[in-house]
Amino acid sequence: MKKSFIIPVLALVAMVSCNQKESSPFEWNTSKYAVVDIEVPDLSGITDNGKEVLNLYRFAADEVDSIYWEQYFGDKKSLLDNITDSVQRTFAEINYGPWDRQDGKSFVEGYADRTPGAGFYPADMTAEEFEAYNNPDKNSPYTLIRRAKDGSLETVWYHDAFARHIEKIANYLKAAADITIKPSVRNYLLSKIEALRTDRYYDSGIAWLDMNDSKMDLVIGPNEVVDDQLMGIKRSYEAYVLLKNQQRTEELMEFVSRIGEFQQDLPCDSAYKTFQPGTGSNIFACDALYYAGKANAGVKVIALNLPFDNDVQRDKGTRTILLDNIIRAKYNNIILPAGKVLLTLEASEHLLGDAFYWNIVFREVAHGLGVKETINGKGSVEQALGSVAPTLEELKATAAGVLLVCHLQKHFEIRHIFGKEEALNTFFVSLVRSERFGEGSALGRANIMIFNYLKEAGAFERKPSGQYILNLKKMEESLSNLTSLVLKIQATGDKAAADELEAKYSKTSKEFEADKQNLIVAGVPTDIRFNFKR
């Protein structure tokens, strides 16, 4: 097997502690998430003020964690205090509630299965009732929908619903702004305070992209909409505390100037890729020091592309962040062992950590490509496609990202690092293992849809042994066709086509069920969870 830059840096620790009861029926559930230590990094290049800023970032992130519990589920204490099985309680902490994120099913007695709207809407509210509700604030990503005393619907702004926590966050960020030596950091923190207090995030998004001279980064606030599976509108609070890898960042930044070329490389009609990201885009490589809120719930992301604000993306651009230590953890603990199970011996020789890394880089770049507004007056892609929008966005980015990597083999110097064989075989293993995220999440459904589409196109063959061999030509062609289809659906806001595509391809196959069992037998975890070191 080819050597990779990926080396073990996160230690795998015991999945179930010795003081937990072996008889717990939830041991299997928790063991699907391998525990890795997030070690304290080398801070020798950070000033004492900088170290204190990092501490304040973490305190702010803890408040975000509390907001997310309330936002997604409700009263954390009432749930956890009433679970007597310590392993079951751990599983509830992993999922931030009583619902398994892989399928939405309740695993705590007394709680019904998760509703598509989670905690963002009344449990009994239908999509039809929401559509009939005559209040423009309902469509804001930053409002909760609640029942008034008379049973009608009403909106509550995030900054009002979570005011107590937001004021604590503001105090931590203000303290960090007061001691930082970086003017760009101070400007960002003060702008973020204003954004959290008003739910107006444009200025803080611009300030964040301008903050490119700091060794540290803080992502904080309501970002992704994937938890809202009813309307696909409401954003979840999360936080990441990050430390920049300057050398790796400089290597990645050479691709920023090529964003326009990547847009034109997309396999679709020119009308479906008219969006031009701002010239302030950048790419950072970072080590994650702390996750909180949505970021820490269930499956852990390994890269980010933010802000999601379409106006910021148009006027300034986006920041892609590669979480280097988390990528290494996932490759070493999941992708590499899964590949040995899923691929033939010959195919598994093409697994490569570098390929995994660059597939992720361009998956995140692809999030900023295509269109953000429909081309026929239906509003934003999110508004036009509703609850299916997050799934199609994940599908687009995943498929288009690996296509861009394949195109780089032709146009740019990445080909000296690895070839298409490595890119596509590593991609396929990641795809299959990610199907286990389940139909209950946008990311899981997107991976299932890609797998089924590739299967229909004859892009791979499953041997009687249960191992796969790929047809690389068909793989690339079918990924191109699928990307083109999704870009057209997004650009035209064709919800009927989006619903049809999801309905046709989003159900797990018999091959997946067999693959899942093989991965279970081999002891390959579904994902990871963190043990943060202080």
DOFINU-357954 format. One record per residue (C-alpha): x, y, z. Coordinates in steps of 0.25 Angstrom, whole numbers, padded with zeros to 4 digits, always signed. Layout:
% residues N
XYZ ...
% end
This chain:
% residues 534
+0000+0000+0000 +0005+0014-0004 +0010+0022+0007 +0002+0034+0012 +0005+0047+0019 -0006+0043+0029 +0001+0038+0042 -0006+0034+0055 -0006+0046+0064 -0019+0044+0071 -0019+0032+0081 -0031+0022+0081 -0035+0020+0095 -0045+0010+0101 -0059+0011+0095 -0066+0007+0108 -0060+0010+0121 -0057-0001+0131 -0067+0004+0141 -0079+0003+0132 -0088-0009+0133 -0085-0019+0122 -0100-0023+0122 -0104-0010+0116 -0112-0011+0103 -0106+0002+0098 -0091-0003+0098 -0092-0006+0084 -0098+0008+0080 -0087+0016+0087 -0076+0006+0082 -0080+0011+0068 -0073+0024+0071 -0058+0022+0074 -0052+0031+0084 -0040+0039+0081 -0032+0048+0089 -0031+0063+0084 -0017+0066+0090 -0013+0080+0095 -0005+0085+0083 +0009+0092+0083 +0006+0106+0087 +0020+0111+0088 +0018+0121+0077 +0005+0126+0084 +0007+0138+0093 +0001+0138+0107 -0010+0147+0102 -0013+0138+0091 -0014+0126+0100 -0024+0134+0109 -0032+0137+0096 -0032+0122+0093 -0038+0120+0107 -0048+0130+0105 -0052+0124+0092 -0054+0111+0099 -0063+0117+0110 -0072+0124+0099 -0072+0110+0091 -0078+0104+0104 -0089+0114+0104 -0092+0110+0089 -0093+0096+0094 -0104+0099+0104 -0111+0107+0093 -0111+0095+0084 -0117+0086+0094 -0129+0095+0096 -0130+0098+0081 -0130+0084+0076 -0136+0076+0088 -0140+0084+0100 -0136+0082+0114 -0123+0075+0115 -0123+0073+0130 -0137+0067+0130 -0133+0057+0120 -0120+0052+0125 -0124+0052+0140 -0135+0042+0137 -0126+0032+0130 -0120+0022+0140 -0112+0014+0130 -0099+0021+0129 -0096+0016+0115 -0109+0020+0110 -0107+0034+0116 -0094+0035+0108 -0101+0031+0095 -0111+0042+0098 -0099+0052+0100 -0093+0047+0086 -0107+0050+0080 -0111+0063+0088 -0124+0057+0091 -0132+0044+0091 -0132+0041+0076 -0122+0033+0069 -0116+0043+0058 -0115+0031+0048 -0130+0028+0047 -0137+0038+0056 -0142+0027+0065 -0144+0029+0080 -0135+0021+0089 -0141+0027+0102 -0154+0022+0108 -0164+0033+0109 -0160+0040+0096 -0166+0039+0083 -0157+0038+0070 -0151+0051+0065 -0160+0060+0057 -0154+0065+0044 -0154+0079+0050 -0147+0075+0063 -0148+0087+0073 -0149+0098+0062 -0164+0096+0061 -0176+0091+0069 -0176+0076+0068 -0190+0076+0063 -0188+0087+0052 -0189+0082+0037 -0182+0088+0025 -0196+0093+0020 -0199+0100+0033 -0185+0107+0032 -0188+0111+0018 -0201+0117+0022 -0195+0125+0033 -0194+0140+0029 -0182+0145+0035 -0169+0148+0027 -0160+0146+0039 -0164+0131+0038 -0154+0129+0027 -0142+0135+0034 -0132+0124+0037 -0131+0131+0051 -0145+0129+0057 -0152+0118+0064 -0167+0115+0062 -0175+0114+0074 -0190+0112+0078 -0196+0125+0084 -0206+0124+0095 -0217+0123+0086 -0211+0112+0078 -0207+0120+0066 -0192+0121+0061 -0183+0131+0065 -0168+0134+0063 -0157+0136+0073 -0143+0142+0069 -0131+0134+0073 -0125+0145+0080 -0138+0146+0089 -0140+0131+0091 -0125+0129+0096 -0122+0143+0101 -0116+0138+0114 -0106+0130+0107 -0103+0140+0097 -0100+0151+0107 -0090+0141+0113 -0083+0138+0100 -0083+0153+0097 -0075+0155+0110 -0065+0145+0107 -0063+0150+0093 -0062+0165+0098 -0051+0160+0108 -0044+0153+0096 -0045+0166+0088 -0039+0174+0099 -0027+0166+0100 -0024+0162+0086 -0012+0168+0079 -0018+0166+0065 -0027+0178+0060 -0034+0168+0050 -0037+0158+0062 -0043+0170+0070 -0051+0175+0059 -0057+0161+0056 -0060+0158+0071 -0068+0171+0073 -0075+0169+0060 -0079+0155+0064 -0084+0160+0077 -0093+0170+0070 -0098+0159+0060 -0101+0149+0072 -0109+0160+0078 -0117+0164+0066 -0117+0152+0057 -0111+0160+0046 -0098+0153+0041 -0094+0160+0028 -0084+0169+0035 -0078+0158+0044 -0076+0149+0032 -0068+0160+0024 -0060+0162+0037 -0057+0147+0039 -0052+0146+0024 -0043+0158+0027 -0037+0152+0039 -0027+0144+0032 -0014+0148+0039 -0017+0141+0052 -0011+0127+0057 -0025+0124+0063 -0039+0124+0058 -0053+0123+0064 -0065+0119+0057 -0077+0122+0065 -0092+0124+0063 -0104+0118+0055 -0098+0112+0042 -0104+0099+0036 -0118+0096+0033 -0117+0081+0033 -0124+0078+0046 -0137+0085+0040 -0143+0073+0032 -0156+0080+0031 -0154+0093+0023 -0139+0093+0022 -0138+0107+0027 -0134+0108+0042 -0119+0108+0045 -0113+0101+0057 -0103+0107+0067 -0089+0102+0067 -0074+0106+0070 -0060+0101+0066 -0048+0106+0073 -0036+0105+0063 -0021+0106+0062 -0016+0109+0048 -0005+0101+0042 +0002+0112+0034 +0011+0104+0025 +0000+0095+0021 -0009+0108+0019 +0001+0114+0009 +0001+0101+0001 -0014+0101+0000 -0016+0116-0003 -0010+0115-0017 -0023+0109-0021 -0031+0121-0017 -0028+0129-0030 -0034+0117-0038 -0048+0117-0032 -0053+0123-0045 -0046+0112-0053 -0053+0102-0044 -0066+0108-0046 -0065+0107-0061 -0060+0093-0059 -0074+0088-0054 -0081+0079-0064 -0093+0086-0067 -0100+0097-0075 -0093+0111-0073 -0106+0116-0068 -0105+0107-0056 -0092+0112-0051 -0093+0127-0052 -0090+0130-0038 -0077+0137-0036 -0071+0136-0022 -0064+0148-0017 -0049+0150-0018 -0047+0150-0003 -0048+0134-0002 -0037+0127+0005 -0033+0113+0010 -0028+0110+0024 -0022+0097+0029 -0025+0096+0044 -0024+0086+0056 -0037+0086+0063 -0036+0089+0078 -0051+0088+0082 -0064+0085+0076 -0078+0090+0082 -0092+0089+0078 -0096+0084+0065 -0082+0082+0061 -0080+0072+0073 -0093+0064+0070 -0093+0051+0064 -0084+0050+0052 -0072+0060+0053 -0069+0068+0041 -0055+0069+0036 -0056+0082+0027 -0064+0094+0027 -0068+0104+0016 -0074+0117+0022 -0081+0127+0023 -0094+0121+0017 -0099+0135+0015 -0101+0137+0000 -0098+0152+0000 -0085+0150+0007 -0081+0139-0003 -0084+0148-0014 -0078+0161-0009 -0066+0155-0002 -0065+0140-0003 -0063+0128+0006 -0053+0121+0015 -0050+0107+0014 -0044+0100+0026 -0038+0087+0026 -0038+0081+0040 -0024+0073+0039 -0024+0065+0052 -0039+0061+0050 -0036+0057+0036 -0024+0048+0040 -0033+0042+0051 -0044+0038+0042 -0034+0033+0031 -0026+0024+0041 -0038+0019+0049 -0048+0018+0039 -0045+0019+0024 -0032+0011+0024 -0038-0001+0031 -0051+0000+0024 -0044+0000+0010 -0037-0013+0014 -0051-0019+0016 -0058-0013+0004 -0048-0013-0007 -0041-0025-0014 -0026-0026-0010 -0022-0020-0023 -0032-0008-0022 -0028-0006-0007 -0014-0003-0012 -0019+0010-0017 -0024+0015-0004 -0017+0028+0000 -0018+0038+0011 -0014+0049+0002 -0025+0046-0007 -0035+0046+0004 -0030+0059+0008 -0031+0066-0006 -0044+0060-0008 -0049+0067+0005 -0042+0080+0000 -0050+0081-0013 -0063+0076-0007 -0063+0088+0002 -0058+0097-0010 -0070+0091-0018 -0080+0096-0007 -0077+0110-0012 -0079+0107-0026 -0091+0105-0035 -0102+0115-0032 -0108+0121-0019 -0120+0128-0025 -0129+0121-0035 -0128+0126-0049 -0144+0127-0051 -0148+0136-0040 -0151+0125-0030 -0142+0131-0019 -0130+0125-0013 -0128+0110-0015 -0131+0107+0000 -0145+0114-0002 -0148+0107-0015 -0144+0093-0011 -0149+0093+0004 -0146+0081+0012 -0138+0074+0001 -0129+0085-0001 -0118+0081+0009 -0118+0067+0004 -0115+0072-0011 -0105+0082-0006 -0097+0071+0001 -0099+0062-0012 -0094+0073-0021 -0082+0076-0012 -0078+0061-0011 -0079+0058-0025 -0074+0071-0031 -0062+0071-0021 -0056+0058-0026 -0059+0062-0040 -0050+0074-0038 -0039+0065-0032 -0040+0057-0045 -0039+0069-0054 -0027+0074-0046 -0020+0062-0051 -0021+0068-0065 -0019+0083-0062 -0010+0085-0050 +0001+0079-0043 -0006+0071-0033 -0004+0059-0042 +0010+0057-0036 +0004+0054-0023 -0006+0043-0027 -0015+0038-0039 -0029+0036-0042 -0028+0022-0037 -0025+0027-0023 -0035+0038-0023 -0047+0029-0028 -0044+0017-0019 -0042+0025-0007 -0054+0033-0010 -0062+0020-0012 -0058+0015+0002 -0062+0028+0008 -0075+0028+0001 -0079+0014+0006 -0075+0016+0020 -0082+0029+0020 -0095+0022+0016 -0095+0017+0031 -0099+0031+0035 -0113+0027+0031 -0125+0032+0024 -0128+0041+0036 -0117+0052+0032 -0115+0060+0019 -0101+0055+0018 -0105+0040+0020 -0116+0042+0010 -0106+0048+0000 -0096+0037+0001 -0107+0027-0001 -0112+0034-0013 -0098+0035-0020 -0096+0020-0017 -0109+0016-0023 -0107+0025-0035 -0093+0019-0038 -0098+0005-0036 -0109+0007-0046 -0099+0013-0056 -0090+0000-0054 -0078+0008-0048 -0074-0003-0039 -0075-0018-0038 -0077-0025-0024 -0070-0039-0024 -0076-0051-0017 -0066-0048-0006 -0073-0035-0003 -0061-0027-0008 -0062-0017-0019 -0055-0013-0032 -0057+0000-0039 -0059+0003-0054 -0052+0017-0053 -0057+0022-0066 -0072+0019-0063 -0069+0024-0049 -0064+0038-0054 -0075+0039-0065 -0087+0036-0055 -0082+0045-0045 -0081+0056-0056 -0095+0053-0060 -0101+0053-0046 -0094+0066-0043 -0099+0072-0056 -0113+0068-0052 -0113+0073-0038 -0107+0087-0042 -0119+0088-0052 -0129+0085-0041 -0123+0095-0032 -0122+0106-0042 -0136+0104-0047 -0142+0102-0033 -0149+0089-0038 -0154+0084-0025 -0162+0073-0032 -0149+0068-0039 -0142+0069-0026 -0152+0061-0018 -0153+0050-0030 -0138+0049-0029 -0137+0047-0014 -0149+0037-0014 -0142+0029-0025 -0129+0027-0019 -0129+0030-0004 -0132+0016+0001 -0121+0007+0005 -0119-0005-0003 -0116-0020+0000 -0102-0018-0003 -0101-0007+0007 -0107-0016+0018 -0097-0027+0014 -0086-0016+0015 -0090-0011+0028 -0090-0025+0034 -0076-0027+0028 -0071-0014+0034 -0077-0018+0048 -0070-0032+0048 -0057-0025+0045 -0059-0015+0056 -0059-0002+0047 -0066+0009+0055 -0076+0018+0048 -0070+0030+0053 -0062+0037+0064 -0065+0044+0077 -0055+0053+0085 -0048+0053+0098 -0044+0067+0099 -0031+0070+0107 -0029+0082+0115 
% end
